Amino acid sequence: MNYEASKQLTDARFKRLVGVQRTTFKEMLAVLKTAYQLKHAKGGRKPKLSLEDLLMATLQYVREYRTYEQIAADFGIHESNLIRRSQWVEVTLVQSGFTISRTPLSSEDTVMIDSHSHQYRIFGHSQ
């Protein structure tokens, strides 16, 4: 979900989907805007992904266990660009006192499947 779409959400739904309260998101965004202005004081090319969407993408990666490839495709940018910029977001926020944590998967979250012992039907064709 991009930032524009999130504007339509209630505060409670925003928190559930994004993982942080809207006020916290705005505080994070203010830190990123300040850091970005300092980093790019001399100007340069405008990034394809806004800081708002970059923060949304970074939070999706941290919270949802999606791959950078999936998120980059959703936002229409190259995966390496998203990786580099997301890492900058994480470092900048941590240096500013925010905690960005990935919840480790527990053993209950891990599923192992023996795919050799069962037949599967894929798109209506037997294998």
C-alpha positions in Angstrom: 0.0 0.0 0.0 1.3 3.4 -0.9 1.1 6.5 1.3 -1.7 8.1 -0.8 -3.9 5.0 -0.2 -3.2 5.1 3.5 -4.6 8.6 3.9 -8.1 7.1 3.5 -7.6 4.7 6.5 -8.9 5.4 10.0 -6.1 5.8 12.6 -6.8 2.4 14.0 -6.7 0.7 10.6 -3.6 2.6 9.7 -1.9 1.2 12.9 -3.0 -2.3 12.1 -1.8 -2.2 8.5 1.3 -0.1 8.7 2.5 -1.2 12.2 3.0 2.2 13.7 0.6 4.9 14.8 -0.1 7.7 12.3 1.6 10.2 14.6 4.7 8.0 14.9 4.8 7.7 11.1 4.7 11.5 10.8 7.5 11.8 13.3 9.6 9.3 11.4 8.8 11.2 8.2 10.0 14.5 9.7 13.3 12.9 10.7 13.8 11.5 7.2 12.9 14.8 5.5 15.5 16.6 7.6 18.2 14.0 7.0 17.4 13.9 3.3 17.7 17.7 3.0 21.0 17.6 4.7 22.3 14.8 2.5 21.1 16.4 -0.7 21.7 20.0 0.1 23.5 20.5 -3.2 20.5 19.2 -5.2 20.5 16.2 -7.5 18.1 14.0 -9.3 14.6 13.7 -7.7 14.0 10.1 -6.5 11.3 8.1 -8.2 9.9 7.0 -4.8 8.8 9.7 -2.4 10.0 9.6 1.2 6.4 8.8 2.3 6.3 5.8 0.0 9.9 4.8 0.9 9.0 4.7 4.6 5.8 2.7 3.8 7.9 0.2 1.8 10.5 -0.1 4.5 7.9 -0.7 7.2 6.3 -3.3 4.9 9.6 -5.1 4.6 10.3 -5.0 8.3 6.8 -6.0 9.4 5.3 -8.3 6.7 8.3 -10.5 5.8 7.8 -9.7 2.1 10.8 -9.7 -0.1 12.4 -6.5 -1.5 11.6 -7.9 -4.9 7.8 -8.0 -4.2 7.7 -4.6 -2.6 9.8 -3.0 -5.3 7.4 -4.4 -7.9 4.5 -2.9 -6.0 6.1 0.5 -6.0 7.5 0.4 -9.5 11.2 0.7 -8.7 14.2 -1.5 -9.0 14.9 -3.9 -6.2 18.5 -2.7 -5.7 17.3 0.9 -5.4 14.7 -0.1 -2.7 17.4 -2.1 -0.8 19.8 0.8 -0.7 17.2 3.4 0.2 15.5 1.2 2.8 18.8 0.6 4.5 19.3 4.4 4.7 15.8 4.8 6.2 16.5 2.1 8.9 19.9 3.6 9.8 18.6 7.2 9.9 15.6 6.2 12.1 17.7 4.1 14.5 20.3 7.0 14.8 17.4 9.3 15.7 16.2 7.1 18.5 13.5 5.0 16.8 13.4 1.2 17.2 13.0 -0.8 14.1 12.7 -4.4 15.0 12.0 -7.5 13.0 9.9 -10.0 15.0 11.7 -13.4 14.7 9.6 -16.3 13.5 8.8 -18.8 16.1 8.8 -22.5 15.6 5.0 -22.4 15.4 5.3 -20.0 12.4 7.4 -22.4 10.4 5.8 -25.1 8.3 7.7 -28.0 6.6 6.1 -29.9 3.8 7.2 -33.2 2.3 6.2 -32.5 -1.2 7.4 -35.9 -2.5 4.8 -37.9 -0.6 1.7 -36.2 -2.0 0.2 -35.6 -5.4 -0.9 -32.0 -6.1 -3.3 -30.5 -8.6 -2.0 -27.3 -10.1 -4.3 -25.3 -12.4 -6.5 -28.3 -12.8 -3.8 -30.6 -14.2 -2.6 -33.7 -12.3 1.1 -34.2 -11.7 
